[in-house]
Amino acid sequence: MSYTAENYEDVEQLAPGMHFMRNALDCDNLGVTVIEADAGWEGKEHDHADEGEEEVYVLLDGSGRMTIEDEEVSLDAGDAVRVDPDASRRLAFDEESTMVIAGAP
């Protein structure tokens, strides 16, 4: 088969509000995560230096902020941000929000 289809709501959450789609979609390199965040949701600070994986974050609805290194970036629906693999990042949402994250080396 030349494609794989999956609904993120059918994928078990590995962390609260986080649906990791890489395995469900049988991706070799690309990681895709859907976040359904409640107001006040905060992610952990992390980077992907070891994996060499850059990421693109797209906020579909809601609002929040992303701290990249020491700079805070405000996010509104429709905003997209690309982050280098070695840059630390942390997400926080002010209201119920939905975000898609895609990453690959």
Backbone bond lengths (Angstrom), bond angles and torsions (degrees), N, CA, C in turn:
res aa  C-N    CA-C-N  psi(-1)  N-CA   C-N-CA  omega(-1)  CA-C   N-CA-C  phi
1 M - - - 1.444 - - 1.532 108.51 -
2 S 1.301 117.72 139.92 1.464 121.69 -175.24 1.524 113.44 -95.10
3 Y 1.336 118.53 8.12 1.457 120.93 177.51 1.529 109.84 -153.61
4 T 1.328 114.97 164.21 1.454 122.03 173.98 1.523 107.32 -133.68
5 A 1.314 117.31 134.66 1.461 121.71 179.69 1.523 109.28 -123.37
6 E 1.321 116.30 140.16 1.461 121.22 -179.49 1.521 108.38 -156.95
7 N 1.320 117.33 142.09 1.455 121.88 174.06 1.524 107.76 -92.29
8 Y 1.319 117.31 129.84 1.470 119.53 -175.35 1.526 112.25 -61.54
9 E 1.324 118.12 -27.06 1.463 120.19 179.36 1.531 111.96 -69.32
10 D 1.331 117.07 -17.27 1.461 121.34 177.79 1.528 112.61 -90.22
11 V 1.321 117.04 -3.57 1.463 122.03 -179.53 1.526 108.54 -96.32
12 E 1.317 115.88 130.31 1.463 121.07 -179.00 1.531 110.56 -59.24
13 Q 1.318 115.26 136.31 1.464 120.37 176.97 1.525 108.44 -74.18
14 L 1.325 115.96 129.73 1.461 119.83 178.00 1.517 111.63 -94.43
15 A 1.319 116.45 -13.36 1.459 124.27 172.82 1.526 104.51 -149.84
16 P 1.323 118.57 158.77 1.463 119.71 -176.64 1.533 112.70 -54.28
17 G 1.336 115.53 120.47 1.456 121.39 177.28 1.514 115.27 77.31
18 M 1.335 118.60 4.91 1.462 121.18 -175.59 1.524 111.02 -114.74
19 H 1.334 115.50 120.73 1.457 122.91 178.72 1.532 108.18 -109.99
20 F 1.328 116.51 106.62 1.456 122.07 179.87 1.528 108.19 -87.94
21 M 1.322 116.89 118.85 1.455 122.55 -169.62 1.530 115.12 -100.53
22 R 1.322 118.61 -8.26 1.469 121.29 -174.40 1.523 112.20 -51.88
23 N 1.317 117.51 -53.48 1.465 120.31 -177.55 1.522 112.15 -70.04
24 A 1.329 116.99 -41.01 1.466 120.31 -179.21 1.524 111.62 -61.18
25 L 1.332 115.99 -32.86 1.467 120.45 179.78 1.523 112.53 -93.50
26 D 1.334 116.82 -0.81 1.456 122.73 179.37 1.530 111.82 58.69
27 C 1.339 116.00 43.22 1.472 121.62 -179.89 1.531 110.10 -78.86
28 D 1.321 116.38 138.95 1.457 121.12 175.63 1.521 111.84 -82.87
29 N 1.348 117.48 -42.06 1.461 121.72 -175.48 1.522 113.89 -123.81
30 L 1.313 116.40 -36.01 1.454 121.34 -173.33 1.519 111.34 -80.72
31 G 1.330 116.17 129.90 1.455 121.30 172.37 1.513 108.70 -104.38
32 V 1.323 116.98 138.05 1.459 122.40 177.17 1.517 107.79 -132.38
33 T 1.325 115.93 128.31 1.457 121.96 178.71 1.513 108.68 -128.28
34 V 1.328 116.37 137.51 1.459 121.56 173.22 1.516 106.62 -111.64
35 I 1.337 115.19 128.91 1.469 120.96 177.09 1.516 108.28 -110.86
36 E 1.322 115.88 126.52 1.459 122.86 169.02 1.514 105.52 -111.35
37 A 1.323 115.77 100.20 1.461 121.14 -171.32 1.520 111.61 -102.16
38 D 1.311 115.99 136.22 1.459 121.29 169.33 1.516 108.66 -78.93
39 A 1.326 116.81 161.42 1.467 120.50 174.26 1.525 108.48 -56.27
40 G 1.322 116.23 134.36 1.456 121.29 -179.97 1.520 114.65 87.85
41 W 1.338 118.29 -0.41 1.474 121.96 179.10 1.518 109.30 -63.84
42 E 1.322 116.86 134.87 1.467 121.88 176.84 1.522 109.01 -133.41
43 G 1.320 115.37 134.31 1.451 121.26 175.52 1.517 110.45 -90.72
44 K 1.308 115.50 171.98 1.461 119.75 178.27 1.526 109.63 -88.02
45 E 1.293 116.20 152.23 1.463 121.12 175.25 1.523 107.66 -71.33
46 H 1.342 116.13 135.12 1.460 120.08 -179.63 1.520 109.96 -160.79
47 D 1.321 115.58 171.05 1.466 122.45 171.47 1.526 107.29 -141.32
48 H 1.330 115.91 177.09 1.465 120.87 178.40 1.527 110.42 -127.96
49 A 1.326 115.72 35.39 1.462 121.26 -178.56 1.533 111.11 -60.52
50 D 1.327 117.44 -41.49 1.465 120.34 -177.69 1.523 112.09 -64.86
51 E 1.336 116.62 -34.46 1.462 120.79 -178.73 1.523 112.40 -90.74
52 G 1.346 117.09 -14.00 1.463 120.67 -176.75 1.524 112.16 64.75
53 E 1.325 116.60 31.41 1.465 121.40 -173.83 1.523 111.47 -102.40
54 E 1.351 115.80 117.35 1.461 118.67 171.70 1.521 107.70 -84.16
55 E 1.338 115.90 154.68 1.453 120.03 -178.51 1.525 110.27 -130.93
56 V 1.334 114.17 150.78 1.461 122.02 171.98 1.520 106.74 -120.28
57 Y 1.316 115.61 128.27 1.460 123.66 -179.87 1.519 108.04 -109.62
58 V 1.340 117.60 125.32 1.464 122.20 179.57 1.526 107.87 -123.02
59 L 1.326 116.50 117.81 1.455 121.17 178.15 1.524 108.70 -87.68
60 L 1.326 116.38 115.04 1.459 121.00 -177.30 1.525 111.93 -82.68
61 D 1.324 116.68 -41.96 1.465 120.10 174.64 1.512 109.86 -152.88
62 G 1.324 115.35 158.50 1.456 121.31 -178.05 1.509 111.24 97.40
63 S 1.323 115.59 -159.25 1.465 121.33 178.48 1.520 108.96 -154.88
64 G 1.299 114.78 159.31 1.455 119.84 179.71 1.504 111.26 -178.94
65 R 1.308 114.43 -157.47 1.464 119.80 -179.91 1.521 108.68 -152.11
66 M 1.308 112.69 156.68 1.450 120.58 179.59 1.523 106.84 -131.86
67 T 1.313 116.38 128.08 1.453 120.62 175.09 1.516 107.42 -99.12
68 I 1.331 115.84 118.82 1.462 122.56 179.92 1.516 106.17 -117.09
69 E 1.359 114.61 117.42 1.458 120.34 -169.49 1.535 105.99 56.58
70 D 1.306 120.09 -116.46 1.462 120.69 179.08 1.525 112.39 -112.05
71 E 1.325 117.21 12.39 1.461 120.92 -177.11 1.530 110.46 -105.43
72 E 1.340 115.19 129.57 1.456 119.84 177.94 1.528 109.91 -93.51
73 V 1.329 115.63 129.72 1.455 122.85 179.93 1.528 107.62 -114.65
74 S 1.337 117.30 121.33 1.463 121.44 176.36 1.516 109.41 -75.91
75 L 1.329 115.89 142.65 1.459 121.54 -178.24 1.522 110.51 -124.71
76 D 1.318 115.61 131.18 1.454 123.16 172.55 1.522 107.77 -123.26
77 A 1.332 116.57 162.60 1.463 120.93 -179.45 1.521 110.40 -51.48
78 G 1.314 116.07 131.42 1.461 122.66 -179.65 1.509 114.09 97.08
79 D 1.330 118.34 -13.70 1.466 120.94 -179.61 1.527 110.83 -74.69
80 A 1.328 115.80 143.76 1.462 123.04 175.87 1.517 108.56 -130.15
81 V 1.329 116.35 140.54 1.462 122.62 -179.25 1.522 108.07 -135.25
82 R 1.353 117.22 131.60 1.468 122.57 173.60 1.521 107.97 -102.18
83 V 1.336 116.75 138.23 1.461 121.37 -177.84 1.526 109.11 -127.14
84 D 1.346 115.99 131.59 1.459 122.28 176.12 1.530 110.47 -61.40
85 P 1.328 118.01 152.56 1.464 120.90 -178.46 1.532 113.96 -57.26
86 D 1.321 117.94 -40.55 1.464 120.12 -173.84 1.521 114.39 -86.77
87 A 1.321 119.00 -1.54 1.469 121.76 179.83 1.528 109.93 -84.04
88 S 1.324 115.84 132.68 1.465 118.75 175.16 1.518 108.91 -72.86
89 R 1.344 115.19 147.45 1.452 120.23 -179.19 1.516 109.57 -147.05
90 R 1.339 114.20 152.59 1.466 121.26 177.38 1.514 108.73 -151.66
91 L 1.332 116.65 133.97 1.463 122.85 -179.55 1.516 110.89 -103.36
92 A 1.328 115.76 149.47 1.461 122.55 171.93 1.525 107.31 -150.23
93 F 1.330 115.98 140.20 1.461 120.28 -177.67 1.521 110.85 -118.57
94 D 1.335 116.09 135.54 1.455 122.91 -178.30 1.522 111.99 -83.16
95 E 1.323 116.99 -26.74 1.463 122.35 -178.22 1.517 108.25 -144.35
96 E 1.327 116.80 173.44 1.461 118.60 176.07 1.514 108.68 -53.08
97 S 1.315 116.80 130.90 1.462 121.71 -173.70 1.519 110.48 -145.17
98 T 1.330 115.25 156.31 1.452 121.75 174.25 1.526 107.96 -128.05
99 M 1.328 115.79 130.62 1.457 121.64 -177.87 1.522 109.43 -135.35
100 V 1.325 115.46 146.51 1.463 121.59 171.86 1.525 107.55 -115.85
101 I 1.317 115.33 133.74 1.462 121.96 177.68 1.526 107.67 -119.20
102 A 1.325 116.58 130.19 1.462 121.89 175.19 1.515 108.01 -123.16
103 G 1.327 116.41 136.15 1.449 120.04 -179.26 1.513 111.34 -145.92
104 A 1.324 114.76 147.47 1.456 120.74 178.40 1.529 108.35 -159.33
105 P 1.345 116.39 155.33 1.468 118.85 176.25 1.529 110.78 -70.06
